[in-house]
Amino acid sequence: MANGITLALSKGRIFEETLPLLAAAGIVPSENPESSRKLIIGTNRPEVNLVIVRASDTPTYVQYGAADLGIAGKDVLFEHGGVGLYQPLDLNIAKCRMSVAVPEGFDYAAAVQRGARIRVATKYMQMAREHFAAKGVHVDLIKLYGSMELAPLVGLADAIVDLVSTGGTLRANKLVEVEEIMQISSRLVVNQAALKLKRELLQPVIEAFAGAVKP
Protein backbone atom coordinates (compact mmCIF):
# COMPACT_ATOMS: atom_id res chain seq x y z
CA MET A 1 0.00 0.00 0.00
CA ALA A 2 1.85 3.05 -1.26
CA ASN A 3 -0.46 5.49 0.51
CA GLY A 4 -1.16 3.44 3.62
CA ILE A 5 0.49 1.09 6.04
CA THR A 6 0.38 -2.68 6.38
CA LEU A 7 0.87 -4.52 9.66
CA ALA A 8 1.91 -8.20 9.65
CA LEU A 9 0.35 -10.33 12.41
CA SER A 10 0.08 -14.04 13.13
CA LYS A 11 -3.08 -15.77 14.32
CA GLY A 12 -3.61 -17.00 17.84
CA ARG A 13 -2.08 -15.58 20.98
CA ILE A 14 -0.13 -12.76 19.31
CA PHE A 15 -3.23 -11.52 17.47
CA GLU A 16 -5.44 -11.70 20.57
CA GLU A 17 -2.93 -9.86 22.77
CA THR A 18 -2.30 -7.24 20.07
CA LEU A 19 -5.97 -6.20 19.87
CA PRO A 20 -5.78 -3.83 22.89
CA LEU A 21 -2.66 -2.22 21.40
CA LEU A 22 -4.41 -1.76 18.06
CA ALA A 23 -7.40 -0.26 19.86
CA ALA A 24 -5.06 2.22 21.60
CA ALA A 25 -3.89 3.26 18.15
CA GLY A 26 -7.50 3.63 16.99
CA ILE A 27 -7.31 0.54 14.76
CA VAL A 28 -10.10 -2.05 14.77
CA PRO A 29 -9.86 -5.08 12.42
CA SER A 30 -12.89 -5.51 10.18
CA GLU A 31 -12.79 -9.30 10.61
CA ASN A 32 -11.42 -11.90 12.98
CA PRO A 33 -8.65 -13.90 11.23
CA GLU A 34 -9.57 -16.98 13.27
CA SER A 35 -12.95 -17.15 11.52
CA SER A 36 -12.10 -15.42 8.23
CA ARG A 37 -10.27 -17.10 5.35
CA LYS A 38 -8.92 -13.76 4.17
CA LEU A 39 -5.19 -13.18 4.48
CA ILE A 40 -5.45 -9.41 4.05
CA ILE A 41 -7.89 -7.82 6.48
CA GLY A 42 -9.07 -4.24 6.40
CA THR A 43 -9.63 -2.05 9.43
CA ASN A 44 -11.84 0.87 10.43
CA ARG A 45 -9.06 3.08 9.04
CA PRO A 46 -8.87 2.92 5.22
CA GLU A 47 -5.13 3.59 5.26
CA VAL A 48 -4.35 0.60 7.53
CA ASN A 49 -4.46 -3.05 6.47
CA LEU A 50 -3.47 -6.20 8.34
CA VAL A 51 -1.76 -9.15 6.64
CA ILE A 52 -2.10 -12.49 8.39
CA VAL A 53 1.11 -14.50 8.15
CA ARG A 54 2.77 -17.46 9.83
CA ALA A 55 4.57 -16.25 12.96
CA SER A 56 7.99 -17.35 11.69
CA ASP A 57 7.45 -15.38 8.43
CA THR A 58 6.65 -12.01 10.06
CA PRO A 59 10.24 -10.65 10.08
CA THR A 60 10.71 -11.62 6.43
CA TYR A 61 7.57 -9.77 5.28
CA VAL A 62 8.72 -6.67 7.16
CA GLN A 63 12.37 -6.96 6.08
CA TYR A 64 11.43 -6.96 2.39
CA GLY A 65 8.77 -4.26 2.71
CA ALA A 66 5.76 -6.48 2.02
CA ALA A 67 4.58 -5.19 5.40
CA ASP A 68 5.59 -1.86 6.92
CA LEU A 69 5.55 -3.16 10.47
CA GLY A 70 4.81 -6.39 12.27
CA ILE A 71 4.72 -8.12 15.63
CA ALA A 72 7.02 -11.07 16.21
CA GLY A 73 8.31 -13.07 19.15
CA LYS A 74 11.87 -12.61 20.31
CA ASP A 75 12.43 -16.29 19.48
CA VAL A 76 11.44 -15.73 15.84
CA LEU A 77 13.57 -12.57 15.59
CA PHE A 78 16.57 -14.36 17.05
CA GLU A 79 16.32 -17.13 14.43
CA HIS A 80 15.74 -14.60 11.64
CA GLY A 81 18.68 -12.46 12.71
CA GLY A 82 16.74 -9.17 12.64
CA VAL A 83 18.44 -7.97 9.43
CA GLY A 84 16.96 -4.74 8.07
CA LEU A 85 14.52 -4.38 10.95
CA TYR A 86 14.05 -1.53 13.40
CA GLN A 87 12.84 -2.91 16.76
CA PRO A 88 11.55 0.07 18.74
CA LEU A 89 9.37 -1.71 21.31
CA ASP A 90 9.15 -4.78 23.48
CA LEU A 91 5.36 -5.10 23.68
CA ASN A 92 5.42 -7.40 26.74
CA ILE A 93 2.82 -9.73 25.19
CA ALA A 94 2.79 -13.47 24.40
CA LYS A 95 5.28 -14.03 27.21
CA CYS A 96 6.98 -17.38 27.70
CA ARG A 97 10.52 -18.72 27.98
CA MET A 98 12.96 -20.71 25.88
CA SER A 99 14.18 -23.68 27.88
CA VAL A 100 16.07 -26.96 27.77
CA ALA A 101 13.97 -29.94 28.88
CA VAL A 102 14.85 -33.61 29.36
CA PRO A 103 12.99 -36.78 30.39
CA GLU A 104 12.45 -37.30 34.11
CA GLY A 105 15.42 -39.20 35.50
CA PHE A 106 17.91 -38.08 32.83
CA ASP A 107 20.99 -36.68 34.59
CA TYR A 108 21.47 -33.60 32.45
CA ALA A 109 24.09 -32.00 34.69
CA ALA A 110 26.26 -35.12 34.61
CA ALA A 111 25.88 -35.53 30.85
CA VAL A 112 26.93 -31.93 30.29
CA GLN A 113 29.87 -32.12 32.71
CA ARG A 114 31.21 -35.36 31.26
CA GLY A 115 31.67 -33.66 27.93
CA ALA A 116 29.60 -36.29 26.15
CA ARG A 117 27.74 -35.36 22.99
CA ILE A 118 24.04 -35.06 23.59
CA ARG A 119 21.34 -35.04 20.94
CA VAL A 120 18.99 -32.07 21.11
CA ALA A 121 15.76 -31.71 19.12
CA THR A 122 14.54 -28.19 18.38
CA LYS A 123 12.96 -25.84 15.90
CA TYR A 124 15.22 -23.06 17.19
CA MET A 125 18.56 -24.13 15.73
CA GLN A 126 20.39 -20.80 16.03
CA MET A 127 19.40 -20.22 19.64
CA ALA A 128 20.25 -23.80 20.66
CA ARG A 129 23.58 -23.71 18.82
CA GLU A 130 24.64 -20.46 20.52
CA HIS A 131 23.45 -21.55 23.95
CA PHE A 132 25.35 -24.84 24.00
CA ALA A 133 28.43 -23.35 22.31
CA ALA A 134 28.63 -20.70 25.06
CA LYS A 135 28.55 -23.49 27.66
CA GLY A 136 31.14 -25.56 25.78
CA VAL A 137 28.71 -28.46 25.45
CA HIS A 138 28.94 -30.73 22.40
CA VAL A 139 25.54 -31.29 20.84
CA ASP A 140 24.07 -32.86 17.74
CA LEU A 141 21.10 -30.69 16.79
CA ILE A 142 18.08 -32.32 15.18
CA LYS A 143 15.63 -29.93 13.52
CA LEU A 144 11.96 -30.73 14.02
CA TYR A 145 8.85 -28.71 13.20
CA GLY A 146 6.22 -30.60 15.18
CA SER A 147 5.85 -31.62 18.81
CA MET A 148 9.32 -31.51 20.36
CA GLU A 149 8.15 -33.48 23.41
CA LEU A 150 7.90 -36.65 21.35
CA ALA A 151 11.61 -36.73 20.43
CA PRO A 152 12.98 -37.85 23.84
CA LEU A 153 10.06 -40.26 24.35
CA VAL A 154 10.97 -42.30 21.26
CA GLY A 155 14.75 -42.05 21.65
CA LEU A 156 15.35 -39.51 18.91
CA ALA A 157 16.96 -37.00 21.28
CA ASP A 158 18.27 -36.71 24.84
CA ALA A 159 16.90 -33.19 25.29
CA ILE A 160 14.78 -30.54 23.62
CA VAL A 161 15.00 -26.77 23.31
CA ASP A 162 11.53 -25.28 23.05
CA LEU A 163 9.18 -22.55 24.20
CA VAL A 164 7.58 -23.15 27.58
CA SER A 165 4.56 -21.26 28.86
CA THR A 166 2.93 -23.13 31.75
CA GLY A 167 4.98 -26.32 31.52
CA GLY A 168 1.81 -28.42 31.33
CA THR A 169 2.78 -30.16 28.09
CA LEU A 170 6.20 -31.05 29.50
CA ARG A 171 4.67 -32.54 32.65
CA ALA A 172 2.10 -34.50 30.66
CA ASN A 173 4.96 -36.13 28.73
CA LYS A 174 7.17 -36.69 31.80
CA LEU A 175 9.72 -34.06 30.81
CA VAL A 176 11.33 -31.52 33.13
CA GLU A 177 12.87 -28.10 32.52
CA VAL A 178 16.56 -28.13 33.40
CA GLU A 179 17.70 -24.78 32.06
CA GLU A 180 16.14 -21.49 31.02
CA ILE A 181 17.85 -19.95 27.99
CA MET A 182 15.90 -16.73 27.55
CA GLN A 183 12.70 -14.92 28.49
CA ILE A 184 10.56 -14.42 25.38
CA SER A 185 7.99 -11.76 24.53
CA SER A 186 6.73 -10.19 21.32
CA ARG A 187 8.23 -7.07 19.78
CA LEU A 188 7.19 -4.44 17.31
CA VAL A 189 9.38 -4.50 14.19
CA VAL A 190 9.41 -1.82 11.51
CA ASN A 191 10.79 -1.76 7.98
CA GLN A 192 13.61 0.77 8.00
CA ALA A 193 12.77 2.27 4.61
CA ALA A 194 9.08 2.60 5.54
CA LEU A 195 10.08 4.41 8.72
CA LYS A 196 11.60 7.15 6.57
CA LEU A 197 9.04 7.20 3.74
CA LYS A 198 5.89 6.82 5.85
CA ARG A 199 6.96 8.40 9.11
CA GLU A 200 3.82 10.54 9.42
CA LEU A 201 1.65 7.40 9.25
CA LEU A 202 3.86 5.06 11.28
CA GLN A 203 5.00 7.33 14.11
CA PRO A 204 1.52 7.81 15.67
CA VAL A 205 0.95 4.03 15.60
CA ILE A 206 4.33 3.34 17.23
CA GLU A 207 3.67 5.99 19.88
CA ALA A 208 0.18 4.66 20.60
CA PHE A 209 1.58 1.13 21.02
CA ALA A 210 4.29 2.50 23.34
CA GLY A 211 1.67 4.26 25.48
CA ALA A 212 -0.45 1.11 25.76
CA VAL A 213 2.34 -1.35 26.66
CA LYS A 214 1.90 -2.79 30.14
CA PRO A 215 5.12 -3.10 32.16
N, C-alpha and C positions, 0 to 999 in steps of 0.2 A: 504494500500500500504506500504509494509515493506520498500521498497527502495525509496519511494517518499513521497509526502505530499498531503493531501486531505483537501480542504477548503469547509466548509458548508456555503451555501448562500440560501436566500429565494428569490423567484421571486418578481417582481415589483420594488418598489422604492429603496429598499436596493440594489438589483442587479444593477439597472441602475446607482446609485450613487457610487457603488463600482468599476465600470468599469475603471474610471480614476486612481484609486488606484492600480488596477491590472496592468494597463498599465505601471504605474511607476515602478512596480516590474518586468516588462518584461513578464507579463502573459496576453495572449489573449485567451479567450474562443473559442473553435472550433465551437460552436453553440450557438444560442440564446435560453435560456430556455423558453422564452415566446412562441416560435414557435416550439420548439422541444419537443417530448414526453419523451425524455431520462431524467433519474434522475441522471445519472452520466455523466458528460460532460468533455471531454478532453480539453487540451489547447495546445498552440504552444510549450509548454515545456513538454516533455514526463514524467517528474517526478512529474508533478503537475496535479491533477484532481480536478474538482468541483463536489460537491454533492448538489443537489437541494432539499431543505427540507422546511417544513412549518416553518414560522418564530419562532413560539413558541417552536419548537423542536430543534432549533439550539444548545442551551446550553447543551441539553441532548446528542446529537451526539458527541459534543466535550468532555463533561465530561467523557463519557465511551470510548473515543478513536476511535469511528467510523469515526470521522474527527479529524485531527490534530489541525485545527484552524477554526474559524468561525466568522461571523459578526452578531451581535444581538443587538436589541434595549435595552436601559436601562430598559424599562418597562418589557421586557421579562426576562432580567437577574434578576430584582428585584423579580419577581414572582417565578423564578427558585431557587433563593437563591445563585447562583454563586458557589456552592460547587465544589471543584476540578478544578476550572478554574482560569487561570492567565489572568488578564485583563490589558494588557500593554498600550492600546491606546484608547482614545476617538477619533473616526474618524470624528466627527462633520458632519455626514451625516444623512439623513432621520430625520431632526429636527422637533419636534413638542412639545406639552406639555400635561401633564396629568392634567385634570381639573375636578372640580365638576360643573355640569350644572343642571338647574331646569327650569320648564316651566315659561314663562313670567307671572309676577303677583304673583308668589309664594314667600312669604316672608321668604327667607332662614335664614336670620340673626335672625329673631324673633323665628323661629322654633328651631334653634340651641340654642338660649339663654334660651328658656323656659324649655329646658331639655327634650322635647318630643322625643320619638323614631321616627326616620324617616326611610323610606324604600329607599334603594339605590340599583340600578341595575348596575352591572359591570361585566366585564370579569376579572378585576384585583383585585381579592379578598384580596390578601395580602397587596397591597398598600393601598386600601381603608380602610381595617381594621386598619392598623397602623396610617393612617392619622386621622381618626375619634377618635381613642383611645387617640392619643396625644392631641386632642382638648377636650377630655372628653365628646364627643357627643355620645349618644346612637343610634345605627343604626341596622336595620335588613338588612343584605346583601343578595341580590338575584343574583345568578350567571346566566348570559346570555352569549351566544356565538355570537348572531346575532346583528342586529341594536339596539344599546342601546337607541337611540332617541325615539323608539316606546314605551318603558316602561312607561314613564310619561304620554304619550298621551292617553294611554288606562287605566290608573289608577293602573298599576302594581307597580309603584315606585314613590316616591316624587322627587327623584334626581337620577342622573347618575354620575358615574366616568368613564371617557373615554379619549382617545387620541383626541386632537384637533389640527388641522393644520391651516386652514384658518378660521374656524368657520362657513363656509357656510352651512354645513349640520345642525348645531344647529339652525341657523337663519331660514332655510327653514322649520324647524319643530317647530318654535316658542319657542325655548329654549335659555337660556342665561347662559353664564359662570359666576359663582359666586365666584369661588376660584381656584387658580392655585396650584396644589400639587407639581409638579416637572417639570423641563425642561427635555426633552427626546432627546437623539441622539443615534446613533449606535456605538457600541464598538467592537474592535477586542478582541476575546477570544481565548486562547490557552490551549490545553491539557497539564497539568503540566509534565506528563511523556514524552510526545512527545518533549517538550522543552529541556529535558535532552538528549533523545536518538537521536533526529534529529536536534540538534541545528545548525549544519552547513547548513542544508536546510532551516530551519525556520527563523534563524536570519536575513539573507539578505532580506527576504520578509517583516518581521516586520520593519526593518529599512527603506525599500523603502516606505512602507505605512506611516511610521512616517514622512518621508521627503515630502510626497505628501499631507499630511493633511493640509486643509486650516483653518486658525484660525477663 
